[in-house]
């Protein structure tokens, strides 16, 4: 069993805006400290076999300047790779990508004490204004919470993501996790300027991820 409350509380969340070139983008940021050496966490982020065990199967030329494709998800180019502290990739969801798609995911690692590593992840993307109004940061934030959960499980046990992620998502445990994640994004720094809208976004996000609720 997963301690859902503890896992969700282990992550710090924030949302904001930044520009990529001339494009105004939204950001979601997650930070968490893992009980693992920085080299081990770095290997989890860059070793194709391990990525598939805690996140999604990945293919491509996984080196600086190469490209990657996550199974059934996003793909892009590897723009920065500075072991064992910085990885930055472009992030384009869906195929084919349009010329207006702009997205980046940057992960930074830093020592956080003996045998501990802090991970900071920032996802920057163009977002349709209507979609942001409806869902807010939880639309992608819940997915990243799940990824950080999988990484923590892999670092702890060597396993990681459930054998059948779709079945887990529909389980009572999965529903509790995603409902809690949605609520956490509703309370995240930068998303509470309009409490009424934040509550509605949380409800919409929860309904999207947990339809039975």
N, C-alpha and C positions, 0 to 999 in steps of 0.2 A: 504494500500500500504506500501511496505517496502522501506526504504531509502537505496537502494543498496550501493551507494557510501559510506555512513556513516557506514553501517554495515561492509563492507570490510576494511575500514580504521581503524576500532576499533581493528583489530587483528594484532599482530606482528608475523612475520613468519621467520623461519630459517631452514636450512637443513645442515646436517653434517654426521659424521660417529662415531660409537662407537662399542665396542666389547661386545658380550655376550658370556662368556666363551672363546672358541677358534674361535668363528665365527665373522667375520667382517660384520657389519650391517650398513644400512643407517638409518638416523633419519629425521623426520620432527617434528618441534616444533612450537606450536601456543600459544600465550599469549593474554589474553583479561581481562579487568576489567568490572565487572558487578555491577549494582546498586542493590545490595542485600546483606543481611548478610551472613556470611560464613556458618552458620548452615543451611540456606535455600538452598544455592548452594550445600552443601554436601548432603542434602536430595534428591535433584534432581539427584545426581550421584549414589545414593545407594538405593533409593526406587523404587522397580520394577514398581509400577503403574506410577510414575512420569517419569521414564526412557522411558516408552512406549509412553508418551505424547510428548516428545521433541526429542527423538532419534529413537529407534526401540523397538518393543516388546521383552522382555527378559524372559527367564526361567532358572531355576537352583536353586542350593543351595547357595543363595547369602549371604555368610559369609566367613570369613577368612578360607582359605583351601578348600572352596567349588568351584564349577564350574558354569559356566554360558553359555548360548547360545543365541545370538541375532538372531531374526527371519530373515532367509535368508542371514545371514552375518557371522560374526566371533564368535568364542567361545574360552573358555580357563579356566584357574584357577585363583582364587583370591589369590595372593601371599602376598600382604601387604594391610592392612586396618587400618589406624590410624586416627580415627575421631577427628576433622573435617578437616584434613589437607592433608592426603596422601592416595591415592588409586593406587595400581599397580596390573595389571592383565596380564597374558599371552594372546597373541592375535594370534590365528590361523584362517586364512580365508579358508573356504571350508571344506568339509568332504569327504573322510577321510584326516587327516593331515599326512604328511610324516615326517620321522625322521629328515629331514633336515630343516623343517620349524622352524624358530626361530622368535618370535615376542613378544614385550612387549608394553603395553600402561601404562604410568605413568601420573597421574594427581595430581598436588599439588595446594592447595588453601592457600591463605594468605590474611590477612586484608589489605585493600588499602585505608584506611580512614574511616570516620564514615559512616556505612551502605554500604560500598563498599568492593568487594572481587575480588582479582586477581586470575585468573585461568591460570596455566601453564600446557600444555599437550605435552608430548613427545611420539611419536610412533616410535619404533625401530623395524626394520624387515630386514630379508634377502630379497634381490631383485635380480631378474635375470638381469645380466648386460645389455643384449640387451633391456630389458624393460626399465631400467633406462635411457639408451641412447636415447630411443625413446620418453619417457614421462617425465623423471625427477621427482621431488618431487610432482608435481601437480597431479600425478596419484592417490595418496591417500590424498594429501593436500586439494583438492577441496571437497572431502567428509567430511573431518574434518571441513572445513569452514562451510559447511552446518549444521553440528552438533552443532557448536557453535552458529550459527544463530538461530537454533531451541531452544537451551537452553536460549538464550536471549529473544526470543519471549515468551517462557513459563514463565520465571521469571517476565516478564513484564505484561502478560495478563492471565496466567494460562493455555493457550492453547498450543502453540508450533508448532510442525510440521504440514504441511498441511494435511487435511483429505485424500487427494489423492496425495502423494508425486510424483508419476510418472507423473501425469497430470501437477502438478506445474513445474516439471523439463522441460516439453515441452512448458510451457507458455512463453510469452515474458519476464515476470519478472524473471522466473527461468533461462532462457537463458542468461539474462543480468547478473544475479548473478554468474553463473558458468563461463561465459566468463571473468568477472572481477576477479574472484577467480583465474582462470588459469593465467591471466596476473600478478596478485599479486605474485603467486608462481614463475613465471619466473623472477621476480625482487627480490625475497626473498634473505636474507643474506645467502651466501654460494652457491647460484645457478647462480651467475653472473660472474664466472671466465672465461667462454667462451660465450661471448654475442651471437655469431652466433648460437651455439648449444642451448642456452637458448631460443632464439626466435623460433627455430624449435620445441623444446619441448612444448613450449606454444601453438603453432599452433596445434600440434598433440593432446595435452590434450583438447584443446577447441573443436576440431573436434570429439573427443571421447565423451565428455559430451554433446555437442550441435551439433549433426550431420547435422542439417539443415544449420549450418553456414559454 
